[in-house]
Amino acid sequence: MDDNEVARVPAAVAEALRSDVLAVHIHPGDAVTEAAVAARFGISRPTARIAIDQLVRAGLLRREANRGARVPTLSRPDIVDLYDNRALVEGAALSALATRGSVPPDAILHNRALATAPDDAPFAADDIAFHRALVTAQSSPA
């Protein structure tokens, strides 16, 4: 196995766990242990630790002393902070898009998915993709 393959395994595991957190298959407050991740994906504990550490660095998991990693439970101030910052970034993106008169096709696709989804459908992935499409459609100087 070459170095690229070695790096891809933890990244793939981290992505699967990330999807589970965003879809709330792993709930706020739930522990994400190396042993459980290793067993679920058929990998070694050190590989599981690397995947978990990637999510800790991304802020999707938090490490607690003697308790391992957990999905954080967001407080009201955490949520207000997230939405305030999101509004700043997305407001600037929407302003620039309005000036250019264009809408990113990916934003339309994900917005349509959000609008037509049943009320009880998990929406996090399409919501994130919609907002990411707005921001990444911005041109930037090379």
C-alpha positions as CSV (number, residue, x, y, z in Angstrom):
1,M,0.0,0.0,0.0
2,D,1.5,3.4,-1.0
3,D,1.4,6.6,1.0
4,N,-1.6,7.9,-1.0
5,E,-3.6,4.8,-0.2
6,V,-2.7,5.0,3.5
7,A,-3.9,8.6,3.6
8,R,-7.1,7.9,1.8
9,V,-8.4,5.3,4.3
10,P,-8.7,7.7,7.3
11,A,-10.1,10.4,4.9
12,A,-12.8,8.1,3.7
13,V,-13.7,7.0,7.2
14,A,-13.7,10.7,8.3
15,E,-16.1,11.5,5.4
16,A,-18.4,8.7,6.3
17,L,-18.5,9.8,9.9
18,R,-19.0,13.4,8.8
19,S,-22.0,12.4,6.8
20,D,-23.4,10.5,9.8
21,V,-23.0,13.5,12.0
22,L,-24.6,15.9,9.5
23,A,-27.5,13.5,8.9
24,V,-27.9,13.2,12.7
25,H,-27.3,9.4,12.5
26,I,-24.7,10.2,15.2
27,H,-26.5,12.5,17.7
28,P,-25.2,15.5,19.6
29,G,-23.6,14.2,22.8
30,D,-22.9,10.8,21.3
31,A,-19.4,9.4,21.8
32,V,-17.3,8.4,18.8
33,T,-14.7,6.0,20.0
34,E,-11.7,4.6,18.3
35,A,-12.8,1.1,19.1
36,A,-16.3,1.6,17.7
37,V,-15.0,3.3,14.5
38,A,-12.3,0.6,14.0
39,A,-14.9,-2.2,14.4
40,R,-17.4,-0.5,12.1
41,F,-15.0,0.1,9.3
42,G,-12.7,-2.9,9.8
43,I,-9.6,-0.7,10.4
44,S,-7.0,-0.4,13.0
45,R,-7.4,1.8,16.1
46,P,-4.6,4.1,15.0
47,T,-6.3,4.6,11.6
48,A,-9.6,5.3,13.4
49,R,-7.8,7.8,15.6
50,I,-6.6,9.7,12.6
51,A,-10.1,9.8,11.1
52,I,-11.5,11.1,14.4
53,D,-8.7,13.7,14.8
54,Q,-9.6,15.0,11.3
55,L,-13.2,15.6,12.5
56,V,-12.0,17.2,15.8
57,R,-9.8,19.6,13.8
58,A,-12.8,20.4,11.6
59,G,-14.9,21.1,14.7
60,L,-17.5,18.3,14.1
61,L,-16.2,16.4,17.1
62,R,-14.8,17.6,20.4
63,R,-12.3,15.7,22.5
64,E,-13.0,15.6,26.3
65,A,-10.5,14.5,28.9
66,N,-11.0,10.8,29.7
67,R,-14.1,10.6,27.6
68,G,-12.9,10.5,24.0
69,A,-14.5,12.4,21.2
70,R,-18.1,13.5,21.1
71,V,-20.5,15.2,18.8
72,P,-20.9,18.6,20.4
73,T,-24.2,19.8,21.7
74,L,-24.5,23.4,20.4
75,S,-25.7,26.0,22.9
76,R,-27.9,28.9,21.9
77,P,-24.8,31.3,21.8
78,D,-23.0,28.7,19.5
79,I,-26.0,28.7,17.1
80,V,-26.3,32.5,17.1
81,D,-22.6,32.8,16.4
82,L,-22.8,30.3,13.5
83,Y,-25.7,32.1,11.9
84,D,-24.2,35.5,12.4
85,N,-21.0,34.5,10.7
86,R,-22.8,32.6,8.0
87,A,-25.0,35.6,7.2
88,L,-21.9,37.8,6.8
89,V,-20.2,35.5,4.3
90,E,-23.3,34.5,2.4
91,G,-24.6,38.1,2.3
92,A,-21.4,39.2,0.6
93,A,-21.6,36.2,-1.8
94,L,-25.3,37.0,-2.7
95,S,-24.4,40.7,-3.2
96,A,-21.6,39.8,-5.6
97,L,-23.8,37.3,-7.5
98,A,-26.6,39.9,-7.8
99,T,-24.1,42.4,-9.2
100,R,-23.0,39.8,-11.8
101,G,-26.5,38.7,-12.5
102,S,-25.8,34.9,-12.2
103,V,-26.9,32.1,-10.1
104,P,-24.6,29.0,-9.6
105,P,-26.3,25.9,-11.1
106,D,-25.3,23.9,-8.0
107,A,-27.2,26.4,-5.8
108,I,-30.3,26.0,-7.9
109,L,-30.1,22.2,-7.8
110,H,-29.7,22.0,-4.0
111,N,-32.3,24.7,-3.4
112,R,-34.8,22.7,-5.4
113,A,-33.9,19.6,-3.4
114,L,-34.5,21.5,-0.2
115,A,-37.8,22.9,-1.4
116,T,-39.2,19.6,-2.5
117,A,-38.0,17.4,0.4
118,P,-40.6,16.1,2.8
119,D,-40.7,17.8,6.2
120,D,-39.0,14.9,8.0
121,A,-36.2,14.5,5.5
122,P,-32.6,15.1,6.6
123,F,-31.6,18.4,5.0
124,A,-28.1,19.1,6.2
125,A,-26.2,17.9,3.2
126,D,-28.3,19.8,0.7
127,D,-28.4,22.9,2.9
128,I,-24.6,22.9,3.2
129,A,-24.2,22.2,-0.5
130,F,-26.5,25.1,-1.4
131,H,-24.7,27.6,0.8
132,R,-21.3,26.3,-0.3
133,A,-22.3,26.7,-4.0
134,L,-23.2,30.4,-3.3
135,V,-19.8,31.1,-1.8
136,T,-17.6,29.0,-4.1
137,A,-19.2,30.6,-7.2
138,Q,-17.4,33.8,-6.3
139,S,-14.6,34.7,-8.7
140,S,-11.3,35.5,-7.1
141,P,-8.1,36.8,-8.7
142,A,-5.5,34.2,-9.6
